[in-house]
Structures are given as structure tokens and as C-alpha cells.
């Protein structure tokens, strides 16, 4: 799941035209992980299951998991999910997008 979170963070930052490096991504991933751990168990397990489903869904289309796709395809997928409002996947993207961008702008304001 660490690779998925890393690629998901990169993709969301790219889709919002934000610059990043590995230090920023590690900081954001720690924040997202700790935020998800603070959720009640039923929500935490739901997010985990949807994340696993999202990661493996693209085996049917591209014969690769989301984390193994190239950057352009990941951006295309995230933009498609956000634009079409795909039920559970859209909630997952928006949850992570909120957490990631919140931490990104906090981190940027400190610099």
C-alpha cells in the first residue's frame, strides 16, 4: 500500500498543478496515514478496501495496477473519476485530495 499511496499522492499533486519532491511526498504520506488511522475502524476498513479495489481495478483495462501505470494514465484516471463522479472511487479521490492538498499547503506556508 505504500507504493500506492506514494503514486496516488504524486498523481493528485500533478492533477492540481502543484510541484513536489520526495521530502514533501513523505511528509504528506505520513500525514494521510495518521489521519486515516484516527478514523473509526469501520471507516478505516472501508477506505482500505476501496483503495485496494481502486488499485487493482485497472488490471482489467491496462493489465497493470494503478501504482504501476505511467503518470499520464494515472492523471487521466483521476480526472475521469473526478469528472464523472464515479460513486465510491470519487469519494476516495476527494478524501485523499483534501488531506493531501491540506498538508501540502501547510507545508508550503512553513517554507
N, C-alpha and C positions, 0 to 999 in steps of 0.2 A: 504493500500500500504506500510505502514511502516514495517509490518512483512515480506512482500515480499522482500522489499529492504534489510532488515537485512539478510534474508536467502540467497538471491542472492549474497550478499557481502561475507557471510561466504563460500558459495559454490565456488565462484571464487577464493577466497584466498586458499581454500583447494585444488582446482584443479591445482593451481600454486605452491603448497607445501610451503605456507607461514604461519607462526604462527600468531595467533591473540588472542585478548581478547575483552571484551565488550567496553572498552575505545577506542581501535583502531577502532572497527566497528562503534561506534557512530561518531567518528571523520570523518571517511570515508563517512558514510551516509550523514552527513551534507554537506560535500564537493560535493558529487554526486548530492544531491538535489539542492544545489545552482548553480551548473554547468548546470543542466537541466533547472532551472528557467531562466537562462541567454540566453537560446536558443530562436530563433524566435518562435512565437506562433504555426505556422504550424508544426514545427519540434517537439516542446514540446508536442503537442497533439498527434502527430504520435508515439512518444516514449511511451507516456502514454497508448495509445490504444494497441500497440504491447505488452507492459508489461502486461496489463490486459489479453490479449489473451494468452500470454505465461503462465501466472499464472494459467489460467483456462483450458488450453489445455489438461492437464494431468488428468482431471476428466474423460476423455474418456478411458484412459489406466489404471490408478491406482485407480480411484474413489476418488482421493484426489487432491487438488490444489498443485501447485509446492511448496508453502510455508509450506505445511503440510506434505510433504514427508520426509522420513528419509535421512540422509546425503549421504548414499551410492547411493540412487536413484537419488538425485539431482546432484551428481558428474557425474553419468552415463549419465544423460540427457545433462548436459553442455558439456561433452566431445563428445557426439554424435552430438550435434548441431554444435560444432566447427569442428569436423572431416568431417561431411557430407556436411557442408556449406549450411544448410537449409536457404533459401533466407532471409526472414525478421528476423527470430529468430537469425540467425548468426550475423546479423548486431547489434541487440540488445545486444547480449552477448559480442561482441567485443567492442561496445561502453562502456558498463559498465566495462568490463575488463580493458580497457585503463584508464578510470577515477579512478577505484579502485586501480589498481596497481601503478598508478602515485602518488596518495595520500599516499598509503602505504609506498612506498619507500621514499617519502618526510618526512613522519612521522618517519620512522626508522632512517633516516640520522640525525634527530634532537636529537635523544636519544643517 
